[in-house]
Amino acid sequence: MVDFRFAVRVKPGARKDRVGGRWGENALIVAVAAPAVEGKANEQLRAVLAKAFGVRKADVSLVAGDRGRDKVVELSPAPPDAAERLNKLLTEST
């Protein structure tokens, strides 16, 4: 399996968890209900993305942007259809 990296724009403190939409050039928008304190939003982000891509939470890691809203996420190992799933999510509205 190959690793798959992509950009994410996180919106912490949302009413509910949602994945979909594009921020800027190619960042996936992910809204999480968890607040941006003590890594709670990052942990929720990993769980939400794991569900969206059909992988384990342990397979989702933050490569960059640990303390900001703009992050780079890696799926390792990535599912074979990761690029297709990302493209579909980028075109959905949140």
N, CA, C and O atoms as a Tinker XYZ file with bonds, in Angstrom:
   376  protein
     1  N      0.838000   -1.199000    0.000000    73     2
     2  CA     0.000000    0.000000    0.000000    64     1     3
     3  C      0.876000    1.254000    0.000000    63     2     4     5
     4  O      1.990000    1.259000    0.525000    81     3
     5  N      0.352000    2.287000   -0.590000    73     3     6
     6  CA     1.062000    3.548000   -0.705000    64     5     7
     7  C      0.459000    4.564000    0.263000    63     6     8     9
     8  O     -0.744000    4.555000    0.524000    81     7
     9  N      1.315000    5.436000    0.790000    73     7    10
    10  CA     0.829000    6.512000    1.645000    64     9    11
    11  C      0.153000    7.565000    0.774000    63    10    12    13
    12  O      0.508000    7.744000   -0.391000    81    11
    13  N     -0.830000    8.263000    1.356000    73    11    14
    14  CA    -1.579000    9.270000    0.623000    64    13    15
    15  C     -1.681000   10.514000    1.491000    63    14    16    17
    16  O     -2.209000   10.457000    2.602000    81    15
    17  N     -1.178000   11.639000    0.990000    73    15    18
    18  CA    -1.211000   12.899000    1.735000    64    17    19
    19  C     -2.116000   13.901000    1.045000    63    18    20    21
    20  O     -2.211000   13.946000   -0.181000    81    19
    21  N     -2.790000   14.718000    1.880000    73    19    22
    22  CA    -3.631000   15.776000    1.340000    64    21    23
    23  C     -3.810000   16.882000    2.375000    63    22    24    25
    24  O     -3.612000   16.674000    3.572000    81    23
    25  N     -4.186000   18.054000    1.889000    73    23    26
    26  CA    -4.374000   19.221000    2.748000    64    25    27
    27  C     -5.781000   19.251000    3.306000    63    26    28    29
    28  O     -6.735000   18.830000    2.652000    81    27
    29  N     -5.898000   19.755000    4.525000    73    27    30
    30  CA    -7.185000   19.842000    5.214000    64    29    31
    31  C     -7.304000   21.213000    5.866000    63    30    32    33
    32  O     -6.326000   21.746000    6.391000    81    31
    33  N     -8.506000   21.782000    5.829000    73    31    34
    34  CA    -8.835000   23.000000    6.579000    64    33    35
    35  C     -9.843000   22.574000    7.633000    63    34    36    37
    36  O    -10.940000   22.127000    7.298000    81    35
    37  N     -9.482000   22.709000    8.905000    73    35    38
    38  CA   -10.327000   22.256000   10.005000    64    37    39
    39  C    -11.147000   23.415000   10.550000    63    38    40    41
    40  O    -10.656000   24.535000   10.692000    81    39
    41  N    -12.404000   23.123000   10.852000    73    39    42
    42  CA   -13.290000   24.081000   11.504000    64    41    43
    43  C    -13.711000   23.473000   12.840000    63    42    44    45
    44  O    -14.706000   22.750000   12.903000    81    43
    45  N    -12.957000   23.760000   13.915000    73    43    46
    46  CA   -13.296000   23.190000   15.223000    64    45    47
    47  C    -14.508000   23.879000   15.844000    63    46    48    49
    48  O    -14.866000   24.996000   15.470000    81    47
    49  N    -15.124000   23.198000   16.789000    73    47    50
    50  CA   -16.255000   23.770000   17.509000    64    49    51
    51  C    -17.540000   23.838000   16.695000    63    50    52    53
    52  O    -18.427000   24.634000   17.005000    81    51
    53  N    -17.650000   23.018000   15.666000    73    51    54
    54  CA   -18.858000   23.001000   14.832000    64    53    55
    55  C    -19.998000   22.310000   15.578000    63    54    56    57
    56  O    -19.775000   21.635000   16.583000    81    55
    57  N    -21.201000   22.484000   15.085000    73    55    58
    58  CA   -22.348000   21.809000   15.711000    64    57    59
    59  C    -22.252000   20.304000   15.584000    63    58    60    61
    60  O    -22.602000   19.563000   16.502000    81    59
    61  N    -21.768000   19.858000   14.417000    73    59    62
    62  CA   -21.602000   18.416000   14.205000    64    61    63
    63  C    -20.432000   18.192000   13.261000    63    62    64    65
    64  O    -19.991000   19.105000   12.562000    81    63
    65  N    -19.942000   16.967000   13.255000    73    63    66
    66  CA   -18.837000   16.606000   12.380000    64    65    67
    67  C    -19.340000   16.521000   10.940000    63    66    68    69
    68  O    -20.375000   15.914000   10.664000    81    67
    69  N    -18.574000   17.151000   10.015000    73    67    70
    70  CA   -18.925000   17.111000    8.593000    64    69    71
    71  C    -17.645000   17.125000    7.766000    63    70    72    73
    72  O    -16.662000   17.771000    8.126000    81    71
    73  N    -17.678000   16.405000    6.661000    73    71    74
    74  CA   -16.538000   16.378000    5.743000    64    73    75
    75  C    -17.050000   16.710000    4.356000    63    74    76    77
    76  O    -18.000000   16.091000    3.877000    81    75
    77  N    -16.431000   17.679000    3.711000    73    75    78
    78  CA   -16.798000   17.985000    2.338000    64    77    79
    79  C    -16.629000   19.446000    2.006000    63    78    80    81
    80  O    -16.850000   20.324000    2.840000    81    79
    81  N    -16.236000   19.690000    0.780000    73    79    82
    82  CA   -16.023000   21.034000    0.306000    64    81    83
    83  C    -14.554000   21.331000    0.123000    63    82    84    85
    84  O    -13.685000   20.604000    0.606000    81    83
    85  N    -14.293000   22.417000   -0.585000    73    83    86
    86  CA   -12.931000   22.796000   -0.925000    64    85    87
    87  C    -12.590000   24.139000   -0.293000    63    86    88    89
    88  O    -13.393000   25.072000   -0.314000    81    87
    89  N    -11.385000   24.222000    0.270000    73    87    90
    90  CA   -10.862000   25.470000    0.827000    64    89    91
    91  C     -9.638000   25.836000   -0.001000    63    90    92    93
    92  O     -8.680000   25.066000   -0.076000    81    91
    93  N     -9.670000   26.989000   -0.612000    73    91    94
    94  CA    -8.534000   27.405000   -1.433000    64    93    95
    95  C     -8.385000   26.527000   -2.648000    63    94    96    97
    96  O     -9.368000   26.180000   -3.302000    81    95
    97  N     -7.141000   26.164000   -2.952000    73    95    98
    98  CA    -6.856000   25.361000   -4.141000    64    97    99
    99  C     -7.381000   23.933000   -4.015000    63    98   100   101
   100  O     -8.206000   23.504000   -4.821000    81    99
   101  N     -6.906000   23.193000   -3.006000    73    99   102
   102  CA    -7.251000   21.778000   -2.909000    64   101   103
   103  C     -7.372000   21.250000   -1.494000    63   102   104   105
   104  O     -7.225000   20.046000   -1.284000    81   103
   105  N     -7.631000   22.098000   -0.523000    73   103   106
   106  CA    -7.754000   21.620000    0.857000    64   105   107
   107  C     -9.184000   21.153000    1.115000    63   106   108   109
   108  O    -10.147000   21.829000    0.752000    81   107
   109  N     -9.305000   20.004000    1.737000    73   107   110
   110  CA   -10.594000   19.445000    2.116000    64   109   111
   111  C    -11.076000   20.112000    3.399000    63   110   112   113
   112  O    -10.315000   20.225000    4.361000    81   111
   113  N    -12.322000   20.551000    3.423000    73   111   114
   114  CA   -12.895000   21.159000    4.623000    64   113   115
   115  C    -13.456000   20.061000    5.529000    63   114   116   117
   116  O    -14.231000   19.209000    5.097000    81   115
   117  N    -13.042000   20.106000    6.797000    73   115   118
   118  CA   -13.542000   19.153000    7.786000    64   117   119
   119  C    -13.976000   19.946000    9.013000    63   118   120   121
   120  O    -13.167000   20.628000    9.642000    81   119
   121  N    -15.254000   19.851000    9.345000    73   119   122
   122  CA   -15.784000   20.490000   10.551000    64   121   123
   123  C    -15.872000   19.433000   11.643000    63   122   124   125
   124  O    -16.381000   18.335000   11.420000    81   123
   125  N    -15.369000   19.776000   12.827000    73   123   126
   126  CA   -15.434000   18.850000   13.957000    64   125   127
   127  C    -16.080000   19.547000   15.143000    63   126   128   129
   128  O    -15.888000   20.744000   15.353000    81   127
   129  N    -16.843000   18.791000   15.910000    73   127   130
   130  CA   -17.538000   19.358000   17.062000    64   129   131
   131  C    -16.588000   19.629000   18.222000    63   130   132   133
   132  O    -16.878000   20.462000   19.080000    81   131
   133  N    -15.469000   18.940000   18.252000    73   131   134
   134  CA   -14.519000   19.104000   19.356000    64   133   135
   135  C    -13.889000   20.494000   19.328000    63   134   136   137
   136  O    -13.661000   21.053000   18.255000    81   135
   137  N    -13.608000   21.054000   20.508000    73   135   138
   138  CA   -12.959000   22.361000   20.564000    64   137   139
   139  C    -11.463000   22.256000   20.252000    63   138   140   141
   140  O    -10.870000   21.182000   20.347000    81   139
   141  N    -10.876000   23.372000   19.883000    73   139   142
   142  CA    -9.449000   23.407000   19.544000    64   141   143
   143  C     -8.609000   23.618000   20.805000    63   142   144   145
   144  O     -7.845000   24.578000   20.893000    81   143
   145  N     -8.751000   22.736000   21.757000    73   143   146
   146  CA    -7.959000   22.803000   22.986000    64   145   147
   147  C     -7.400000   21.417000   23.301000    63   146   148   149
   148  O     -8.084000   20.407000   23.133000    81   147
   149  N     -6.153000   21.384000   23.758000    73   147   150
   150  CA    -5.504000   20.162000   24.214000    64   149   151
   151  C     -5.550000   19.026000   23.197000    63   150   152   153
   152  O     -5.620000   17.858000   23.580000    81   151
   153  N     -5.511000   19.354000   21.905000    73   151   154
   154  CA    -5.477000   18.338000   20.867000    64   153   155
   155  C     -6.787000   17.628000   20.595000    63   154   156   157
   156  O     -6.822000   16.669000   19.824000    81   155
   157  N     -7.875000   18.088000   21.222000    73   155   158
   158  CA    -9.164000   17.416000   21.041000    64   157   159
   159  C     -9.655000   17.488000   19.598000    63   158   160   161
   160  O    -10.161000   16.500000   19.067000    81   159
   161  N     -9.509000   18.649000   18.960000    73   159   162
   162  CA    -9.954000   18.796000   17.573000    64   161   163
   163  C     -9.119000   17.909000   16.647000    63   162   164   165
   164  O     -9.655000   17.326000   15.705000    81   163
   165  N     -7.830000   17.803000   16.903000    73   163   166
   166  CA    -6.974000   16.946000   16.081000    64   165   167
   167  C     -7.373000   15.480000   16.198000    63   166   168   169
   168  O     -7.408000   14.768000   15.195000    81   167
   169  N     -7.672000   15.028000   17.396000    73   167   170
   170  CA    -8.092000   13.640000   17.592000    64   169   171
   171  C     -9.424000   13.380000   16.896000    63   170   172   173
   172  O     -9.611000   12.337000   16.270000    81   171
   173  N    -10.346000   14.330000   17.007000    73   171   174
   174  CA   -11.638000   14.173000   16.340000    64   173   175
   175  C    -11.458000   14.212000   14.829000    63   174   176   177
   176  O    -12.127000   13.472000   14.107000    81   175
   177  N    -10.562000   15.065000   14.345000    73   175   178
   178  CA   -10.266000   15.124000   12.907000    64   177   179
   179  C     -9.802000   13.763000   12.409000    63   178   180   181
   180  O    -10.272000   13.291000   11.374000    81   179
   181  N     -8.894000   13.133000   13.126000    73   179   182
   182  CA    -8.404000   11.811000   12.727000    64   181   183
   183  C     -9.535000   10.790000   12.668000    63   182   184   185
   184  O     -9.590000    9.975000   11.747000    81   183
   185  N    -10.432000   10.833000   13.643000    73   183   186
   186  CA   -11.554000    9.890000   13.676000    64   185   187
   187  C    -12.518000   10.133000   12.521000    63   186   188   189
   188  O    -12.982000    9.184000   11.888000    81   187
   189  N    -12.820000   11.391000   12.247000    73   187   190
   190  CA   -13.765000   11.737000   11.176000    64   189   191
   191  C    -13.189000   11.345000    9.812000    63   190   192   193
   192  O    -13.900000   10.801000    8.967000    81   191
   193  N    -11.913000   11.621000    9.604000    73   191   194
   194  CA   -11.295000   11.261000    8.324000    64   193   195
   195  C    -11.171000    9.746000    8.171000    63   194   196   197
   196  O    -11.324000    9.221000    7.067000    81   195
   197  N    -10.897000    9.046000    9.261000    73   195   198
   198  CA   -10.828000    7.583000    9.196000    64   197   199
   199  C    -12.160000    7.013000    8.727000    63   198   200   201
   200  O    -12.198000    6.105000    7.895000    81   199
   201  N    -13.233000    7.539000    9.254000    73   199   202
   202  CA   -14.563000    7.075000    8.851000    64   201   203
   203  C    -14.834000    7.420000    7.385000    63   202   204   205
   204  O    -15.353000    6.586000    6.643000    81   203
   205  N    -14.493000    8.626000    6.966000    73   203   206
   206  CA   -14.749000    9.070000    5.593000    64   205   207
   207  C    -13.969000    8.254000    4.562000    63   206   208   209
   208  O    -14.447000    8.024000    3.451000    81   207
   209  N    -12.765000    7.819000    4.940000    73   207   210
   210  CA   -11.923000    7.075000    3.991000    64   209   211
   211  C    -11.942000    5.565000    4.236000    63   210   212   213
   212  O    -11.280000    4.815000    3.519000    81   211
   213  N    -12.690000    5.117000    5.237000    73   211   214
   214  CA   -12.818000    3.690000    5.494000    64   213   215
   215  C    -11.538000    3.037000    5.993000    63   214   216   217
   216  O    -11.221000    1.906000    5.624000    81   215
   217  N    -10.801000    3.765000    6.843000    73   215   218
   218  CA    -9.573000    3.223000    7.418000    64   217   219
   219  C     -9.652000    3.316000    8.941000    63   218   220   221
   220  O    -10.584000    3.899000    9.495000    81   219
   221  N     -8.659000    2.731000    9.605000    73   219   222
   222  CA    -8.609000    2.828000   11.060000    64   221   223
   223  C     -8.092000    4.206000   11.460000    63   222   224   225
   224  O     -7.337000    4.829000   10.713000    81   223
   225  N     -8.488000    4.674000   12.615000    73   223   226
   226  CA    -8.003000    5.963000   13.117000    64   225   227
   227  C     -6.485000    5.956000   13.233000    63   226   228   229
   228  O     -5.841000    6.985000   13.028000    81   227
   229  N     -5.917000    4.813000   13.557000    73   227   230
   230  CA    -4.463000    4.693000   13.681000    64   229   231
   231  C     -3.758000    4.889000   12.340000    63   230   232   233
   232  O     -2.561000    5.176000   12.310000    81   231
   233  N     -4.483000    4.739000   11.232000    73   231   234
   234  CA    -3.910000    4.912000    9.890000    64   233   235
   235  C     -3.899000    6.367000    9.450000    63   234   236   237
   236  O     -3.360000    6.684000    8.389000    81   235
   237  N     -4.484000    7.257000   10.246000    73   235   238
   238  CA    -4.557000    8.682000    9.910000    64   237   239
   239  C     -3.604000    9.448000   10.824000    63   238   240   241
   240  O     -3.704000    9.361000   12.048000    81   239
   241  N     -2.684000   10.194000   10.225000    73   239   242
   242  CA    -1.758000   10.974000   11.038000    64   241   243
   243  C     -1.621000   12.386000   10.491000    63   242   244   245
   244  O     -1.800000   12.634000    9.298000    81   243
   245  N     -1.298000   13.307000   11.397000    73   243   246
   246  CA    -1.047000   14.694000   11.015000    64   245   247
   247  C      0.424000   14.837000   10.678000    63   246   248   249
   248  O      1.291000   14.514000   11.490000    81   247
   249  N      0.701000   15.319000    9.482000    73   247   250
   250  CA     2.079000   15.497000    9.033000    64   249   251
   251  C      2.528000   16.929000    9.295000    63   250   252   253
   252  O      3.696000   17.167000    9.604000    81   251
   253  N      1.614000   17.875000    9.174000    73   251   254
   254  CA     1.940000   19.294000    9.387000    64   253   255
   255  C      0.697000   20.023000    9.877000    63   254   256   257
   256  O     -0.429000   19.602000    9.608000    81   255
   257  N      0.914000   21.127000   10.603000    73   255   258
   258  CA    -0.191000   21.967000   11.046000    64   257   259
   259  C     -0.839000   21.546000   12.337000    63   258   260   261
   260  O     -2.032000   21.775000   12.533000    81   259
   261  N     -0.086000   20.941000   13.213000    73   259   262
   262  CA    -0.634000   20.428000   14.470000    64   261   263
   263  C     -1.399000   21.489000   15.264000    63   262   264   265
   264  O     -2.395000   21.173000   15.915000    81   263
   265  N     -0.944000   22.742000   15.217000    73   263   266
   266  CA    -1.575000   23.795000   16.019000    64   265   267
   267  C     -2.405000   24.785000   15.203000    63   266   268   269
   268  O     -2.961000   25.724000   15.773000    81   267
   269  N     -2.502000   24.607000   13.916000    73   267   270
   270  CA    -3.263000   25.538000   13.090000    64   269   271
   271  C     -4.487000   24.889000   12.485000    63   270   272   273
   272  O     -4.733000   23.698000   12.676000    81   271
   273  N     -5.250000   25.677000   11.755000    73   271   274
   274  CA    -6.435000   25.143000   11.078000    64   273   275
   275  C     -6.083000   24.453000    9.765000    63   274   276   277
   276  O     -6.795000   23.555000    9.315000    81   275
   277  N     -4.978000   24.882000    9.156000    73   275   278
   278  CA    -4.538000   24.268000    7.910000    64   277   279
   279  C     -3.546000   23.160000    8.230000    63   278   280   281
   280  O     -2.524000   23.391000    8.876000    81   279
   281  N     -3.859000   21.953000    7.770000    73   279   282
   282  CA    -3.061000   20.784000    8.121000    64   281   283
   283  C     -2.765000   19.942000    6.881000    63   282   284   285
   284  O     -3.422000   20.072000    5.848000    81   283
   285  N     -1.776000   19.092000    7.009000    73   283   286
   286  CA    -1.512000   18.060000    6.012000    64   285   287
   287  C     -1.695000   16.732000    6.730000    63   286   288   289
   288  O     -1.113000   16.491000    7.787000    81   287
   289  N     -2.516000   15.878000    6.133000    73   287   290
   290  CA    -2.864000   14.598000    6.726000    64   289   291
   291  C     -2.315000   13.480000    5.849000    63   290   292   293
   292  O     -2.243000   13.606000    4.626000    81   291
   293  N     -1.934000   12.397000    6.490000    73   291   294
   294  CA    -1.449000   11.238000    5.741000    64   293   295
   295  C     -2.256000   10.008000    6.118000    63   294   296   297
   296  O     -2.505000    9.752000    7.296000    81   295
   297  N     -2.657000    9.255000    5.117000    73   295   298
   298  CA    -3.284000    7.951000    5.319000    64   297   299
   299  C     -2.218000    6.907000    5.018000    63   298   300   301
   300  O     -1.675000    6.873000    3.913000    81   299
   301  N     -1.917000    6.060000    5.991000    73   299   302
   302  CA    -0.874000    5.060000    5.794000    64   301   303
   303  C     -1.234000    3.790000    6.556000    63   302   304   305
   304  O     -1.190000    3.788000    7.786000    81   303
   305  N     -1.580000    2.734000    5.879000    73   303   306
   306  CA    -1.695000    2.614000    4.431000    64   305   307
   307  C     -2.993000    3.242000    3.939000    63   306   308   309
   308  O     -3.988000    3.301000    4.660000    81   307
   309  N     -2.958000    3.700000    2.719000    73   307   310
   310  CA    -4.139000    4.341000    2.129000    64   309   311
   311  C     -4.980000    3.296000    1.393000    63   310   312   313
   312  O     -4.436000    2.344000    0.833000    81   311
   313  N     -6.301000    3.470000    1.395000    73   311   314
   314  CA    -7.126000    2.561000    0.602000    64   313   315
   315  C     -6.856000    2.797000   -0.888000    63   314   316   317
   316  O     -6.433000    3.888000   -1.271000    81   315
   317  N     -7.094000    1.802000   -1.719000    73   315   318
   318  CA    -6.815000    1.936000   -3.155000    64   317   319
   319  C     -7.592000    3.074000   -3.823000    63   318   320   321
   320  O     -7.141000    3.631000   -4.824000    81   319
   321  N     -8.745000    3.412000   -3.277000    73   319   322
   322  CA    -9.583000    4.459000   -3.887000    64   321   323
   323  C     -9.476000    5.796000   -3.159000    63   322   324   325
   324  O    -10.391000    6.615000   -3.250000    81   323
   325  N     -8.388000    6.034000   -2.445000    73   323   326
   326  CA    -8.246000    7.254000   -1.644000    64   325   327
   327  C     -8.360000    8.516000   -2.491000    63   326   328   329
   328  O     -9.032000    9.463000   -2.083000    81   327
   329  N     -7.730000    8.553000   -3.649000    73   327   330
   330  CA    -7.777000    9.747000   -4.501000    64   329   331
   331  C     -9.194000   10.007000   -4.993000    63   330   332   333
   332  O     -9.634000   11.156000   -5.039000    81   331
   333  N     -9.900000    8.962000   -5.357000    73   331   334
   334  CA   -11.285000    9.125000   -5.821000    64   333   335
   335  C    -12.190000    9.620000   -4.695000    63   334   336   337
   336  O    -13.038000   10.486000   -4.911000    81   335
   337  N    -12.007000    9.070000   -3.494000    73   335   338
   338  CA   -12.799000    9.520000   -2.348000    64   337   339
   339  C    -12.529000   10.990000   -2.044000    63   338   340   341
   340  O    -13.454000   11.756000   -1.772000    81   339
   341  N    -11.248000   11.379000   -2.093000    73   339   342
   342  CA   -10.902000   12.774000   -1.828000    64   341   343
   343  C    -11.547000   13.691000   -2.863000    63   342   344   345
   344  O    -12.122000   14.719000   -2.504000    81   343
   345  N    -11.458000   13.338000   -4.123000    73   343   346
   346  CA   -12.077000   14.164000   -5.173000    64   345   347
   347  C    -13.577000   14.299000   -4.979000    63   346   348   349
   348  O    -14.138000   15.374000   -5.190000    81   347
   349  N    -14.224000   13.225000   -4.583000    73   347   350
   350  CA   -15.665000   13.288000   -4.329000    64   349   351
   351  C    -15.979000   14.194000   -3.160000    63   350   352   353
   352  O    -16.910000   14.997000   -3.227000    81   351
   353  N    -15.204000   14.073000   -2.076000    73   351   354
   354  CA   -15.422000   14.906000   -0.895000    64   353   355
   355  C    -15.156000   16.389000   -1.190000    63   354   356   357
   356  O    -15.845000   17.258000   -0.655000    81   355
   357  N    -14.174000   16.676000   -2.027000    73   355   358
   358  CA   -13.856000   18.069000   -2.372000    64   357   359
   359  C    -15.011000   18.740000   -3.112000    63   358   360   361
   360  O    -15.180000   19.956000   -3.019000    81   359
   361  N    -15.798000   17.969000   -3.838000    73   359   362
   362  CA   -16.894000   18.547000   -4.610000    64   361   363
   363  C    -18.206000   18.624000   -3.824000    63   362   364   365
   364  O    -19.165000   19.246000   -4.279000    81   363
   365  N    -18.249000   17.993000   -2.647000    73   363   366
   366  CA   -19.450000   18.057000   -1.820000    64   365   367
   367  C    -19.460000   19.339000   -1.013000    63   366   368   369
   368  O    -18.407000   19.868000   -0.657000    81   367
   369  N    -20.648000   19.835000   -0.726000    73   367   370
   370  CA   -20.754000   21.035000    0.112000    64   369   371
   371  C    -21.055000   20.621000    1.541000    63   370   372   373
   372  O    -21.751000   19.635000    1.782000    81   371
   373  N    -20.518000   21.392000    2.495000    73   371   374
   374  CA   -20.731000   21.074000    3.914000    64   373   375
   375  C    -21.928000   21.794000    4.459000    63   374   376
   376  O    -22.256000   21.644000    5.636000    81   375
